[in-house]
Amino acid sequence: MYTQKRFCSEAMVVFDNVLGWVIYMFDVFRYLACVIFLASMIFFLLVQFICDNSLYASDSSQSESIEKDSEIPMFACYYTWYETPYGPEKTWTQWKNYIGHGDPPGGLNPDAILHKEKLRDISSEFYPYVGVYSSLDRAVTRWHMQLAKNAGIDAFVIDTWGPGYPGEVPGLTHQVLFDVIRPEAEATGLKFFVFDETSEYSPHSVETTAKRMAEILKKVIDSPAYLKIDGKPALMIYQLWEGHLKPAELTQYIEIIESEIGPIYAMVTKLRDQPSVKNGIKQHRLYFPDHWLEHPDIDSIGGYATFCHARVEDTKDYNKLYPPLVESAKKHNKTTFLPVHPGFSNKKISNEPWEMSRDNGRTLKDYLQAAKIAETSFILLTSWNEWPESTVIEPSQSWDDPYQYLRIIAEFNGIDFQPIPLPKMQYPDSQLIN
């Protein structure tokens, strides 16, 4: 009896051990199954992330530094106010009309498809090589930035509006700056900084406008891609030829911003023209007004454009018009940024049209040469993509070589320009896809 009880007891121990081992193994297999499941999910999400970002990814060599012969830093004005019905905001902005110029002659209708090439009726003399796009399309922006680097452009000057923005989508330029420009500049290695139109067009007080601009800058100046000059974040402040801000107001504007974010490198557009007529021939004298040259808060003085008022017939004349600007700025310990244009045409947006011929690239070459002769501190390319004024150097379907103007810039910089494949757009024009 004792032996039988002992046997049963030992059998129960063995059974308990076996059962415990089975339960243990079950727990192990369940744990492994969870690990395998989680690893599979992580792998799946990683693959999906890589595939999704193939919209923006390209040859890693595009992010590497490009050595150029020209020692003059080159910035290009970049506009972020474009939207389409097939973009996130579902409306036309700037492709349809150009606020501030009145009704376009004959009207524009980008919903209309023109010609056998299926081009839309947009507000420009030329047509983007990549097609009409949304500024919120990160793939297009990255393509732009990589092309700019390949041409030797050092930074994009990002057009930024605050209160008073004349577009159909308020806050669009802010959204693009934060969600598109900053991450794509960091990815490509192209520098960027803010081109402030707020100070010229805001309906609010100088104090309110400056504080709002400071809030914008706070969100981008900590980026490694944000351009610093003399260790200070650059800010280009746009003013029309007559200018909205008076000298004391500019001081107030800059002081308020600096109280919020620290010292800035203030670049202000203050270029003027003094036309005259001699022997029946119109002549020009470009200059910076003395009270602006003497302004203590301006680090760099220059101009956005010459085509607004100083409409010089022969662009080679800038070889003589530009050097005195640099000389006058140097006397006041200021650097200069001089505008360079490929051409201009407002035929699609103005009832008083005027055109500066591109002359198959000669105009751009003349401006570049004049800036070099003047030994300006910086070159301001107007513009990368101001399509309504048709000052673009962005690749266009309208030229035999879509990259013609980028090749000219690259040649000036001593670089062998290399195009890259068209981007896989996030928001393609579905109406034009065959």
Secondary structure as a PSIPRED ss2 file (coil, helix, strand):
# PSIPRED VFORMAT (PSIPRED V4.0)

   1 M C   1.000  0.000  0.000
   2 Y H   0.000  1.000  0.000
   3 T H   0.000  1.000  0.000
   4 Q H   0.000  1.000  0.000
   5 K H   0.000  1.000  0.000
   6 R H   0.000  1.000  0.000
   7 F H   0.000  1.000  0.000
   8 C H   0.000  1.000  0.000
   9 S H   0.000  1.000  0.000
  10 E H   0.000  1.000  0.000
  11 A H   0.000  1.000  0.000
  12 M H   0.000  1.000  0.000
  13 V H   0.000  1.000  0.000
  14 V H   0.000  1.000  0.000
  15 F H   0.000  1.000  0.000
  16 D H   0.000  1.000  0.000
  17 N H   0.000  1.000  0.000
  18 V H   0.000  1.000  0.000
  19 L H   0.000  1.000  0.000
  20 G H   0.000  1.000  0.000
  21 W H   0.000  1.000  0.000
  22 V H   0.000  1.000  0.000
  23 I H   0.000  1.000  0.000
  24 Y H   0.000  1.000  0.000
  25 M H   0.000  1.000  0.000
  26 F H   0.000  1.000  0.000
  27 D H   0.000  1.000  0.000
  28 V H   0.000  1.000  0.000
  29 F H   0.000  1.000  0.000
  30 R H   0.000  1.000  0.000
  31 Y H   0.000  1.000  0.000
  32 L H   0.000  1.000  0.000
  33 A H   0.000  1.000  0.000
  34 C H   0.000  1.000  0.000
  35 V H   0.000  1.000  0.000
  36 I H   0.000  1.000  0.000
  37 F H   0.000  1.000  0.000
  38 L H   0.000  1.000  0.000
  39 A H   0.000  1.000  0.000
  40 S H   0.000  1.000  0.000
  41 M H   0.000  1.000  0.000
  42 I H   0.000  1.000  0.000
  43 F H   0.000  1.000  0.000
  44 F H   0.000  1.000  0.000
  45 L H   0.000  1.000  0.000
  46 L H   0.000  1.000  0.000
  47 V H   0.000  1.000  0.000
  48 Q H   0.000  1.000  0.000
  49 F H   0.000  1.000  0.000
  50 I H   0.000  1.000  0.000
  51 C H   0.000  1.000  0.000
  52 D H   0.000  1.000  0.000
  53 N H   0.000  1.000  0.000
  54 S H   0.000  1.000  0.000
  55 L H   0.000  1.000  0.000
  56 Y C   1.000  0.000  0.000
  57 A C   1.000  0.000  0.000
  58 S C   1.000  0.000  0.000
  59 D C   1.000  0.000  0.000
  60 S H   0.000  1.000  0.000
  61 S H   0.000  1.000  0.000
  62 Q H   0.000  1.000  0.000
  63 S H   0.000  1.000  0.000
  64 E C   1.000  0.000  0.000
  65 S C   1.000  0.000  0.000
  66 I C   1.000  0.000  0.000
  67 E C   1.000  0.000  0.000
  68 K C   1.000  0.000  0.000
  69 D C   1.000  0.000  0.000
  70 S C   1.000  0.000  0.000
  71 E C   1.000  0.000  0.000
  72 I C   1.000  0.000  0.000
  73 P C   1.000  0.000  0.000
  74 M E   0.000  0.000  1.000
  75 F E   0.000  0.000  1.000
  76 A E   0.000  0.000  1.000
  77 C E   0.000  0.000  1.000
  78 Y E   0.000  0.000  1.000
  79 Y C   1.000  0.000  0.000
  80 T C   1.000  0.000  0.000
  81 W C   1.000  0.000  0.000
  82 Y C   1.000  0.000  0.000
  83 E E   0.000  0.000  1.000
  84 T C   1.000  0.000  0.000
  85 P C   1.000  0.000  0.000
  86 Y C   1.000  0.000  0.000
  87 G C   1.000  0.000  0.000
  88 P C   1.000  0.000  0.000
  89 E C   1.000  0.000  0.000
  90 K C   1.000  0.000  0.000
  91 T C   1.000  0.000  0.000
  92 W C   1.000  0.000  0.000
  93 T E   0.000  0.000  1.000
  94 Q C   1.000  0.000  0.000
  95 W C   1.000  0.000  0.000
  96 K C   1.000  0.000  0.000
  97 N C   1.000  0.000  0.000
  98 Y C   1.000  0.000  0.000
  99 I C   1.000  0.000  0.000
 100 G C   1.000  0.000  0.000
 101 H C   1.000  0.000  0.000
 102 G C   1.000  0.000  0.000
 103 D C   1.000  0.000  0.000
 104 P C   1.000  0.000  0.000
 105 P C   1.000  0.000  0.000
 106 G C   1.000  0.000  0.000
 107 G C   1.000  0.000  0.000
 108 L C   1.000  0.000  0.000
 109 N C   1.000  0.000  0.000
 110 P C   1.000  0.000  0.000
 111 D C   1.000  0.000  0.000
 112 A C   1.000  0.000  0.000
 113 I E   0.000  0.000  1.000
 114 L E   0.000  0.000  1.000
 115 H C   1.000  0.000  0.000
 116 K C   1.000  0.000  0.000
 117 E C   1.000  0.000  0.000
 118 K C   1.000  0.000  0.000
 119 L E   0.000  0.000  1.000
 120 R E   0.000  0.000  1.000
 121 D C   1.000  0.000  0.000
 122 I C   1.000  0.000  0.000
 123 S C   1.000  0.000  0.000
 124 S C   1.000  0.000  0.000
 125 E C   1.000  0.000  0.000
 126 F C   1.000  0.000  0.000
 127 Y C   1.000  0.000  0.000
 128 P E   0.000  0.000  1.000
 129 Y C   1.000  0.000  0.000
 130 V C   1.000  0.000  0.000
 131 G C   1.000  0.000  0.000
 132 V C   1.000  0.000  0.000
 133 Y C   1.000  0.000  0.000
 134 S C   1.000  0.000  0.000
 135 S C   1.000  0.000  0.000
 136 L C   1.000  0.000  0.000
 137 D C   1.000  0.000  0.000
 138 R H   0.000  1.000  0.000
 139 A H   0.000  1.000  0.000
 140 V H   0.000  1.000  0.000
 141 T H   0.000  1.000  0.000
 142 R H   0.000  1.000  0.000
 143 W H   0.000  1.000  0.000
 144 H H   0.000  1.000  0.000
 145 M H   0.000  1.000  0.000
 146 Q H   0.000  1.000  0.000
 147 L H   0.000  1.000  0.000
 148 A H   0.000  1.000  0.000
 149 K H   0.000  1.000  0.000
 150 N H   0.000  1.000  0.000
 151 A H   0.000  1.000  0.000
 152 G C   1.000  0.000  0.000
 153 I C   1.000  0.000  0.000
 154 D C   1.000  0.000  0.000
 155 A E   0.000  0.000  1.000
 156 F E   0.000  0.000  1.000
 157 V E   0.000  0.000  1.000
 158 I E   0.000  0.000  1.000
 159 D E   0.000  0.000  1.000
 160 T E   0.000  0.000  1.000
 161 W C   1.000  0.000  0.000
 162 G C   1.000  0.000  0.000
 163 P C   1.000  0.000  0.000
 164 G C   1.000  0.000  0.000
 165 Y C   1.000  0.000  0.000
 166 P C   1.000  0.000  0.000
 167 G C   1.000  0.000  0.000
 168 E C   1.000  0.000  0.000
 169 V C   1.000  0.000  0.000
 170 P C   1.000  0.000  0.000
 171 G C   1.000  0.000  0.000
 172 L H   0.000  1.000  0.000
 173 T H   0.000  1.000  0.000
 174 H H   0.000  1.000  0.000
 175 Q H   0.000  1.000  0.000
 176 V H   0.000  1.000  0.000
 177 L H   0.000  1.000  0.000
 178 F H   0.000  1.000  0.000
 179 D H   0.000  1.000  0.000
 180 V H   0.000  1.000  0.000
 181 I H   0.000  1.000  0.000
 182 R H   0.000  1.000  0.000
 183 P H   0.000  1.000  0.000
 184 E H   0.000  1.000  0.000
 185 A H   0.000  1.000  0.000
 186 E H   0.000  1.000  0.000
 187 A H   0.000  1.000  0.000
 188 T H   0.000  1.000  0.000
 189 G C   1.000  0.000  0.000
 190 L C   1.000  0.000  0.000
 191 K E   0.000  0.000  1.000
 192 F E   0.000  0.000  1.000
 193 F E   0.000  0.000  1.000
 194 V E   0.000  0.000  1.000
 195 F E   0.000  0.000  1.000
 196 D E   0.000  0.000  1.000
 197 E C   1.000  0.000  0.000
 198 T H   0.000  1.000  0.000
 199 S H   0.000  1.000  0.000
 200 E H   0.000  1.000  0.000
 201 Y H   0.000  1.000  0.000
 202 S C   1.000  0.000  0.000
 203 P C   1.000  0.000  0.000
 204 H C   1.000  0.000  0.000
 205 S C   1.000  0.000  0.000
 206 V H   0.000  1.000  0.000
 207 E H   0.000  1.000  0.000
 208 T H   0.000  1.000  0.000
 209 T H   0.000  1.000  0.000
 210 A H   0.000  1.000  0.000
 211 K H   0.000  1.000  0.000
 212 R H   0.000  1.000  0.000
 213 M H   0.000  1.000  0.000
 214 A H   0.000  1.000  0.000
 215 E H   0.000  1.000  0.000
 216 I H   0.000  1.000  0.000
 217 L H   0.000  1.000  0.000
 218 K H   0.000  1.000  0.000
 219 K C   1.000  0.000  0.000
 220 V C   1.000  0.000  0.000
 221 I C   1.000  0.000  0.000
 222 D C   1.000  0.000  0.000
 223 S C   1.000  0.000  0.000
 224 P C   1.000  0.000  0.000
 225 A C   1.000  0.000  0.000
 226 Y E   0.000  0.000  1.000
 227 L C   1.000  0.000  0.000
 228 K E   0.000  0.000  1.000
 229 I E   0.000  0.000  1.000
 230 D C   1.000  0.000  0.000
 231 G C   1.000  0.000  0.000
 232 K E   0.000  0.000  1.000
 233 P E   0.000  0.000  1.000
 234 A E   0.000  0.000  1.000
 235 L E   0.000  0.000  1.000
 236 M E   0.000  0.000  1.000
 237 I E   0.000  0.000  1.000
 238 Y C   1.000  0.000  0.000
 239 Q C   1.000  0.000  0.000
 240 L C   1.000  0.000  0.000
 241 W C   1.000  0.000  0.000
 242 E C   1.000  0.000  0.000
 243 G C   1.000  0.000  0.000
 244 H C   1.000  0.000  0.000
 245 L C   1.000  0.000  0.000
 246 K C   1.000  0.000  0.000
 247 P H   0.000  1.000  0.000
 248 A H   0.000  1.000  0.000
 249 E H   0.000  1.000  0.000
 250 L H   0.000  1.000  0.000
 251 T H   0.000  1.000  0.000
 252 Q H   0.000  1.000  0.000
 253 Y H   0.000  1.000  0.000
 254 I H   0.000  1.000  0.000
 255 E H   0.000  1.000  0.000
 256 I H   0.000  1.000  0.000
 257 I H   0.000  1.000  0.000
 258 E H   0.000  1.000  0.000
 259 S H   0.000  1.000  0.000
 260 E H   0.000  1.000  0.000
 261 I H   0.000  1.000  0.000
 262 G C   1.000  0.000  0.000
 263 P C   1.000  0.000  0.000
 264 I C   1.000  0.000  0.000
 265 Y E   0.000  0.000  1.000
 266 A E   0.000  0.000  1.000
 267 M E   0.000  0.000  1.000
 268 V E   0.000  0.000  1.000
 269 T E   0.000  0.000  1.000
 270 K C   1.000  0.000  0.000
 271 L C   1.000  0.000  0.000
 272 R E   0.000  0.000  1.000
 273 D E   0.000  0.000  1.000
 274 Q C   1.000  0.000  0.000
 275 P C   1.000  0.000  0.000
 276 S E   0.000  0.000  1.000
 277 V E   0.000  0.000  1.000
 278 K E   0.000  0.000  1.000
 279 N C   1.000  0.000  0.000
 280 G C   1.000  0.000  0.000
 281 I E   0.000  0.000  1.000
 282 K E   0.000  0.000  1.000
 283 Q E   0.000  0.000  1.000
 284 H C   1.000  0.000  0.000
 285 R C   1.000  0.000  0.000
 286 L E   0.000  0.000  1.000
 287 Y E   0.000  0.000  1.000
 288 F C   1.000  0.000  0.000
 289 P C   1.000  0.000  0.000
 290 D H   0.000  1.000  0.000
 291 H H   0.000  1.000  0.000
 292 W H   0.000  1.000  0.000
 293 L H   0.000  1.000  0.000
 294 E C   1.000  0.000  0.000
 295 H C   1.000  0.000  0.000
 296 P C   1.000  0.000  0.000
 297 D C   1.000  0.000  0.000
 298 I C   1.000  0.000  0.000
 299 D C   1.000  0.000  0.000
 300 S E   0.000  0.000  1.000
 301 I E   0.000  0.000  1.000
 302 G E   0.000  0.000  1.000
 303 G C   1.000  0.000  0.000
 304 Y C   1.000  0.000  0.000
 305 A C   1.000  0.000  0.000
 306 T C   1.000  0.000  0.000
 307 F C   1.000  0.000  0.000
 308 C C   1.000  0.000  0.000
 309 H C   1.000  0.000  0.000
 310 A C   1.000  0.000  0.000
 311 R C   1.000  0.000  0.000
 312 V C   1.000  0.000  0.000
 313 E C   1.000  0.000  0.000
 314 D C   1.000  0.000  0.000
 315 T H   0.000  1.000  0.000
 316 K H   0.000  1.000  0.000
 317 D H   0.000  1.000  0.000
 318 Y H   0.000  1.000  0.000
 319 N H   0.000  1.000  0.000
 320 K H   0.000  1.000  0.000
 321 L H   0.000  1.000  0.000
 322 Y C   1.000  0.000  0.000
 323 P H   0.000  1.000  0.000
 324 P H   0.000  1.000  0.000
 325 L H   0.000  1.000  0.000
 326 V H   0.000  1.000  0.000
 327 E H   0.000  1.000  0.000
 328 S H   0.000  1.000  0.000
 329 A H   0.000  1.000  0.000
 330 K H   0.000  1.000  0.000
 331 K H   0.000  1.000  0.000
 332 H C   1.000  0.000  0.000
 333 N C   1.000  0.000  0.000
 334 K C   1.000  0.000  0.000
 335 T E   0.000  0.000  1.000
 336 T E   0.000  0.000  1.000
 337 F E   0.000  0.000  1.000
 338 L E   0.000  0.000  1.000
 339 P E   0.000  0.000  1.000
 340 V E   0.000  0.000  1.000
 341 H C   1.000  0.000  0.000
 342 P C   1.000  0.000  0.000
 343 G C   1.000  0.000  0.000
 344 F E   0.000  0.000  1.000
 345 S E   0.000  0.000  1.000
 346 N C   1.000  0.000  0.000
 347 K C   1.000  0.000  0.000
 348 K C   1.000  0.000  0.000
 349 I C   1.000  0.000  0.000
 350 S C   1.000  0.000  0.000
 351 N C   1.000  0.000  0.000
 352 E C   1.000  0.000  0.000
 353 P C   1.000  0.000  0.000
 354 W C   1.000  0.000  0.000
 355 E E   0.000  0.000  1.000
 356 M E   0.000  0.000  1.000
 357 S C   1.000  0.000  0.000
 358 R C   1.000  0.000  0.000
 359 D H   0.000  1.000  0.000
 360 N H   0.000  1.000  0.000
 361 G H   0.000  1.000  0.000
 362 R H   0.000  1.000  0.000
 363 T H   0.000  1.000  0.000
 364 L H   0.000  1.000  0.000
 365 K H   0.000  1.000  0.000
 366 D H   0.000  1.000  0.000
 367 Y H   0.000  1.000  0.000
 368 L H   0.000  1.000  0.000
 369 Q H   0.000  1.000  0.000
 370 A H   0.000  1.000  0.000
 371 A H   0.000  1.000  0.000
 372 K H   0.000  1.000  0.000
 373 I H   0.000  1.000  0.000
 374 A H   0.000  1.000  0.000
 375 E C   1.000  0.000  0.000
 376 T C   1.000  0.000  0.000
 377 S C   1.000  0.000  0.000
 378 F E   0.000  0.000  1.000
 379 I E   0.000  0.000  1.000
 380 L E   0.000  0.000  1.000
 381 L E   0.000  0.000  1.000
 382 T C   1.000  0.000  0.000
 383 S C   1.000  0.000  0.000
 384 W C   1.000  0.000  0.000
 385 N C   1.000  0.000  0.000
 386 E C   1.000  0.000  0.000
 387 W C   1.000  0.000  0.000
 388 P C   1.000  0.000  0.000
 389 E C   1.000  0.000  0.000
 390 S C   1.000  0.000  0.000
 391 T C   1.000  0.000  0.000
 392 V C   1.000  0.000  0.000
 393 I C   1.000  0.000  0.000
 394 E C   1.000  0.000  0.000
 395 P C   1.000  0.000  0.000
 396 S E   0.000  0.000  1.000
 397 Q C   1.000  0.000  0.000
 398 S C   1.000  0.000  0.000
 399 W C   1.000  0.000  0.000
 400 D C   1.000  0.000  0.000
 401 D C   1.000  0.000  0.000
 402 P C   1.000  0.000  0.000
 403 Y C   1.000  0.000  0.000
 404 Q H   0.000  1.000  0.000
 405 Y H   0.000  1.000  0.000
 406 L H   0.000  1.000  0.000
 407 R H   0.000  1.000  0.000
 408 I H   0.000  1.000  0.000
 409 I H   0.000  1.000  0.000
 410 A H   0.000  1.000  0.000
 411 E H   0.000  1.000  0.000
 412 F H   0.000  1.000  0.000
 413 N C   1.000  0.000  0.000
 414 G C   1.000  0.000  0.000
 415 I C   1.000  0.000  0.000
 416 D C   1.000  0.000  0.000
 417 F C   1.000  0.000  0.000
 418 Q C   1.000  0.000  0.000
 419 P C   1.000  0.000  0.000
 420 I C   1.000  0.000  0.000
 421 P C   1.000  0.000  0.000
 422 L C   1.000  0.000  0.000
 423 P C   1.000  0.000  0.000
 424 K C   1.000  0.000  0.000
 425 M C   1.000  0.000  0.000
 426 Q C   1.000  0.000  0.000
 427 Y C   1.000  0.000  0.000
 428 P C   1.000  0.000  0.000
 429 D C   1.000  0.000  0.000
 430 S H   0.000  1.000  0.000
 431 Q H   0.000  1.000  0.000
 432 L H   0.000  1.000  0.000
 433 I C   1.000  0.000  0.000
 434 N C   1.000  0.000  0.000
